Amino acid sequence: MAAGHRTGGAGGGRLYAAIPPVRGRNALPLCPCQNARLAMTAARAKDARTVTLFLLAIAAYFAAQIGLRLWLGGSFEGDEAEMVVLSRDWHFAYGSQPPLYNWYQTVFFDLFGVNTLGLVLAKNLLLFGTYATAFLALRPVAGTRPAMAGALALGLIPNLAWWCQRTGSHSIALAFTTVLTVAAFLWLLRRPGTRGFVLFGLAVGLGGLAKPNFWIVPPALILAGLSMAALRPLLWDRRLWLTAAVALAVAILPYAAMLADPLAAFSDLWEFRTGAGGPAQAMWPAGLAYLGQSTLLELVPMLLAVGLALGLGGAAARRSLKTPPEAQLLLRAALIGLALTAVGVVATDTGFVRSRWLMPLFILGLPPLAMTVFGNAPARVWRNFLRAMAGLALLILAAIADTRLRGAGSDSLRVDLLAETLAETLPDRPVLLGPHYYTGNLLLHLPDWAAFPPFPTRQLAEPEGRVLVVVDRKGVPGILGLLQEQGYPGESLPEPVLTREVQVPYRFDEGTPREIVVTLFDFGAALR
């Protein structure tokens, strides 16, 4: 029997020791095919262990994030506080954002209460699902190691790894549904059939309910597939209309509810003009500049990782570069999506683009780039990449702790003390109005109170009841605007029945507290 047998299976070409022959009078030698089967079985077992350990490592990271937030406590960040205002109850539409994450968050608030556990558990389970789904979607088409590289590349997207973890909400749903749509698309290409087109449509519909900028993903994937000769016959199929019909069926009613209230649905359009020129100037040149700048800034961590791998890995790392077909597909989709975004900026004369809005493009583009560089890299380069990603995970955990344990930040403001003051001063529980950071955090400690939503309504068109406006000192000049946003018809500020300044300290900073101004207005009979 040979001294060893090399397999090209899931073990990545590792050398497996030959199984020693059975000693004894009745022993029969193993034939080469039996030895090969045993080696393949061992390779599969090792691959299964790798998959399990990888998923457990990701789960452990997000479990650590949950435990850290529960241990540190503190106030909610802005988008988190908005979830408290909007997701304590079920609604069909929520202003300018589609409702998927609100519905998801409401489930967790119903199960665990409106508290830190209900919020961070929902957030981190969906983030874990994003990474795990990316890995499980890529593994059947690329193999275990390239799939690991692709999933870990998501951690090099700053807005996903840091911003979503710290304060994100709808963007987390966007990330998950983008990955889910990629998974459904790859599944369709592997198993073309009616079921695949239906599942792709379901994923697209859910993505549309996550955030409007998701809608760049389906055309980018389809156009990328049609641009590849091997995939074109699979996609040039009338059943794509079935995909569109399923997606429309999933998304149409919530979007109809949103459009039925255009005042709220289009209330955030001002963001597209931030930093642009005056109304007489074309804004799209500034928009394209922001698009390029945002793209480059978000790519910095990935470019650093690639540069270090190729620079320190030497010629062996450069020779190992390999872009498999599925990576080519996703890279094309990312570039097509970027081109479509640029066309949209020009067509709509958009003057401003946030890097966060481009997250679907990075979710499409960074995994295949990592698969190309690290999927077939030398063992030393691969180990260093894994070490770097583990170090980054620890760094993010430390940074989350640092922001909550040190300094005068929004996450360490003692809103609980402000809530105690309001409860003692105003036992009749007026309706709260103000920036959602304040109203959401107050509702955590005043669960029987109510608050106006953080988008325009007509609730004060015929003002009634008592309204308590909560702002910081800089927000005092904007009190009339807050009332008018809820439909108040007056052109001047009504006479308040109470104005009080409250000095709110920070948990770990003995410096200057934040000055909060509370103003009570009494419009007569109770609000309807």
N, C-alpha and C positions, 0 to 999 in steps of 0.2 A: 504494500500500500504506500502511496506517496507520502512524503513528509508533511505536506500541507496542501490546502485547497483554497484558492482565491475565488471569492464570489463577487459579482457585480451588482448584487441586489441592494436591499435597503440598508445594509451595513456600510455602504459607501466604499466598497472595494477593500475592506479590512481583511487581513489574513487570519483565517480560522485554523486552529491546530487540528490535525487529523485525529479522528477518534481512534484510540488504540484498539487493536483487534482483541477479541475475546480469547483468553488463554484456556487451554484445556483440550482434551482429546476430541470432543465433539464440536469444537469451535469452527465456524465457517467464516471465511474472510468476507468483508463488505465489498460489494461491487462499487465501482466509481459512481454509478447513478444513485445508489443509496447514500453514499457519503455526501454527494451534492445535495440531496434532499435534506439530509440532516443539517448541513451547513445553511441551507436556505431557511429551514425552520428556525435555527438559531438566530439568523439575521432578522427574520420577521419578529421574533420575540424581543430582540434588542431594539428594533425600530418601535415596537409597541411601547416598550419601557420609555424610550425617548419622548414619544408623543405624550404619554401620561405625565412624565416629569415636567415637560414644557408647559402643559396646561396647568399643572399644579403650581408651578412657579408663578405663572401669570395670576392665578387665583390668589396665591399668597400675597402678592404685591397689592392687589386691590383690597384684600381683607385687611392688610396693614393700613391702607388708607382709611378704611372704615374705622378701625380701632383707634387710629390717631385722631381723627375728627371727634369721635365720641369722648376720648380722653381729654382733648384740649378744650372742647366746648367753644364758647364764644358766639358772636353774632354771625348771622348769615351774610354772605356777600350779596351784591345787587341782584343778579339774576336768580339766586337762590331765594332771596326775600320776595321777589316777584312771584315765584311759585307758591309761596304761602298766601299771597293776596289772591291769586287766581285759581289755585288747585285744591282748595279745601272742599269745594263742591264741584259737581259735574256741570259742564256747559258744553254747548255745541260749537261755539266760536269764541276766540280769545283775542280780539283786537287784530293786530297785523300779523300774528304768527299762527300757522296751522296748529291743530290741537293735539297732535300725537303725544308729545312729551307731557303736556298738561294731563291728558287722560292717564298716561302711565304713572305720573306722579300722584294723581288722585288715588289710584289703587293702593299705593304704598302708604299714603296718609290715612286711608281708611283702615288699612291693616295694622299699622304701627303707631298711628297718631301723628298729629302735626308737630313734629319735633325733629331734632337732629338725626335720629336713627332713621326715620321715615324718608328723610331727604338724601342722606349720604348712602344708604343702602340701595335706593333706586339708582342713583347716579353711578355707583361703582359696579353694580351688577350689569348695567348696560355697557359701561366701558369694558368690563371683562368680556362681555358678549361680542364687542367689536373686535378685539384682538383674537379671541378664540375662533370667531367665524371666519376672519381673514385666514388664519392658519388652516382651518379645516377645509376651506374652499380651495386654497392653493395646493394643498398636499396631494390630492388625487391626480392633479395635472402636472405638478412640478417635482414632487418628492418631498421628503420630510425636511431635509436641511434647507432647501430653497424656500419652502413654506415658512419655516421658522424665521428666516431672514426677512421675508416679506412682511410677516406679522410684526416683528420687532421694529421694522422701519416706521411703523405708525408712531412709535415712541419718539421718533425724531421730527415729528410735526409739532412745533412749539404750541400752537393753539389747541392741539388735541392732548398733548402730554401735560401741559401746565395749565392753560387757561380753562379748559373743560374740567380739569380736576379741581381747580380752585373755585370756580364760580359758574361753570357752564350749565346749560339746561337744554334748550332746543338744539344747540350744536351737537350735543351728545347723541340725540336721536338722529340727527343728520349723519353723523359718522357711522352709526350702527346701520342705518338703512342704506347708506352708500355701499358698505361692505356686503350687506345682505343682497343688494342688487347685483354686485359683481359675482357673488356666489351663485345666484340664480342664473345669471348670464353664462357663466362657465359650465354650469350643470346642463343648460340648454344646448350648448355647443357639444358637450360630450354625449348627451342623450336627446337628440332632436326629436321632438314629438309634441303632441298637443299639450300634454302635461307640462312640459318644459316652458312652452309659451305662456301657459296660464300662471305658473309659478313666477315667471319673470314679470308678468303683469301685476301680480299681487305685491311683489317687492317694489315695483315702480310706484304703485298706488300708495303704499305705506311711506315710501320716501317722499312723495309729494305732500304727505300729511306731516312730515317732520319740519321742513323749512323750504321756502320757495326756491332757494338756490340749488336745491337738489335736482331741479328739472334739467340742469345741464348734463347730468350723468347719463340718462338713457340715450339721447341722440349721440353723445360722444362714444358710448360703447357700440352702438349699432353701426355708426359710420366707420369706426375703427375695424369692426368685423367685416363690413362690406369692402373695405380697402384691401383685405387680404384674400388672395385668390382661393386659398384652401377653405376659407370660411364662408365665402360669398354664397355658394349654393345653399348652405344651411340657413342663412338669414334672408335670402331673397325668396320669401315664403309668404303666402297670403295670411298665414296664421299670425303674422305680426299685428294684423288688425285685431286679432283676438287678444293679444297682449295689451294693445291700446284700449280695447273695450273693458278689460278687467281693471286696468289702472284707473280708467275713468269712473267705473262703478264704485271703486274704493274711495276715490277722492272727491267725487262731485258734490255730495251733500254738505260736507264741511266747508268746501270752497263756496258753495252757494250761500251758506249761512254767513260766511265772512263778507261776501260781496253784497249781501243784503244790508250791511251796515258799512257803507264806504267810508264814513267819517273815521271809524276805527281801523278798518282794513288798510287804508292808505295813509295812516297817521305817521308812519316812519319814513316816508319818501324823502323827507328833508335830508336824511343821511347821505343820499346820493349826490347832494350838492355841497356837502361840507368841504370848505377849503377851496372851492372853485371861484371863478371870477364873478363879475356882476351879471345881472339878468340879460344884458345885451351881448355878452360874450359867449362864444361857443365853449362848452365845458368839457367836451370829450378829450381834448389834448391833455388836460390835467388828469382826467380819468385814466387815460392810457398810461400816463406817468406813474400814477398811484398803482395801477395794475402791475407794471413792471417792477416797481420798488417792492410791493408786497410779495410778489412771487420770489424775488431774489432773497429777501429777508427770511422768508419761511423756509427756503432751501438751504440756508447756511449750515444747520447741524448735519444734514445729510451730506452736503458737499465736503464738510470737514471729515466726516467718517470715511467717505470714499477716498478723499485725498490721502488721509493717513494710511488707509489699507493699501492703496497702490504704491504710495511712497515708501512705507516701511516694509511692505511685503516683497518688494523687489520684483525681479523679472518673473518669478514664479506666480506671483499674484496677478501680474498683468497678462500672463499667458492663460490664466484660468478663467478670464472673462468669457462668459457665455450667456447669450440672451436667448432663452428658449421661446418658442412661439407664443405661449401664454403671456410671457413678459413683454414681448413685442406688441401684443394686442393691447395690454393695459397702458404701455407707454404711448402708443398711438392715441388711445382714448384720452389720456391726459393732455397731450398736445392739441388734439382736436378740440377738447373742451376749453383749453386756454384760448385758442383761436376764436371759437364761438363766443367766448366771454368778451374778447376784444371787439368783435363785431357788434355785440350787444351794447357795449359802452359807447361806441360811435353812433349806433342807430338811435339810442335813447338819450344821447347827449348827457351821459352820466359824468359827473365831475369828481367823484370820490369812490375809492374801492378799499375796503378793509381786507387784510390778509385772512381774517376769519371767514369771510364770505367765500374764499377760494378753497376751503378745506376739502370739498369733494375732489378737486383736481389733484391735490397732494395725496389723497387716499388712493387715487388711481395711479399716480405716477411714482411715488416713492417705493412701494413694495417691489415693483419689477426692477427698479434700479438696484435695490438691495439684493434681489435674487441674482441679478447679473454679476454683481461684484463679489458677493459672499456665498452664493449658492454652490459654487464649485471651487472656492478658494482653498489655498493650502491650509493644513490643520492649524498652524500657528496663527494665521490671519483670522481664521474662524474663531479660535479660542479667545483671541484678543477682542474681537467684536462682541462676543458674549460677555466678556468681562466688562467691557465699556458700557454695554447696555445695563448690566447689573449695577454698575457704579452710578449710571444716570438715574436708575430707579431709586437708589438710596439717596442721591442728591435731591431728587424731587421730594421725597419724604421729609428730608431735613429742611428743605426750603418751605414746605407747607407748615412745618412746626415753627420755623423761625418767624414767618409772617404772623402767626397767631400768638407767639410768646413774647415778641419784642416790638416796641414801637407803638405809635399812635395811629393804627390803621383801622379801617372800617370793620374788620373782623374782631377787634378787641374793644369796641365801644360798648359801654355798659348800658345798653338799651333797656335791660331789665330794670335798672334804677329809674329810668325815665317812665317806664310802664307803671311802676309802683306809684310814682308821683301823680300820674294821670288818673289812675284808679282811685286814689284817695281824694283828688280834687274834683273829679267829674264822675260821680257814681251812676249818672244816668246814661253813660256810654254813648256819646255822640259819634257820628260816623267820621272815620279818619280820612284825611286828604293830605297828600304830600308825595314826595319822591318815594318810589316803592321800596327803597332801602329802609326807610323809616317805618312806613306803614306795615310792611311785611314782618320786620323784626318785632314791632310792637304787637302784632297779632299773635306771635309766638307766645307772648306772655299775657296777652289779653284775649283769650280764645273766644269769649262771648261778644267781642266787639265786631264791628264791620268796617270795611274800608272801600273807598271808591277804586275802581280799576285803574291801572296805569296807562290808559288810553282814552281818547275823547268819547264822551257819552252825552246824552241829553237829560241826565238825571236832575240837573239843577235848572232846567229850562223854566220850570215853575217852582222856585226854591221853597222848600219846607224843611222843618226840623232843625236840629243843631248839628253843625259841621265843625270839626276841630282840625285846623290846618297845622301841620307839623313840618317845619323847615329849619335849616341851620341859619345862622346870621346872614350869610350871603344870599339866601333864598328869599328873604323878606320882600324885596321889590317884586318878586314873581308871584306873590300870593294871589293877586287879582287874576293873573294868567291861569293859575291852577283852578280857580273857580270857573273861569270862562271855558276852560277845557272840558268841564263837566256840564256845560250848557248855560251857565249863569249869564243872564242877559244884560246885566248892568255894565256901564262904562267906567264906573268908579268903585272903589272898595267900600263895601257896606261897613257900618259901624260895628266893631266887635264888642261882645259883652265881656270878654276876658282876653287879656294878653299877658303872657308870662314868659320870662326867660329862665331856662333851666340849664345849669352847668352839669354836663354829663362827662364823667371821667372815663379813662381807659383802664383796662385791667392791669396792664403791666407798665404803665408810664405815669409818673407822678408830675408830669409837666402840665401845660395848659389844657384844661378840659375843653370839650367842644360845646359851644354855646348854641343851644336849641331854643327856638322861639315857637311857642304854641299859641294859637289864636283861635278863639271860639266865636262862631257866628251863630245867631239864633234867628232862623227864618220862619218861626211860628210852628204850625202843626207838624207832626212827625213825618219824616220822609216816607214816601210810599215805596 
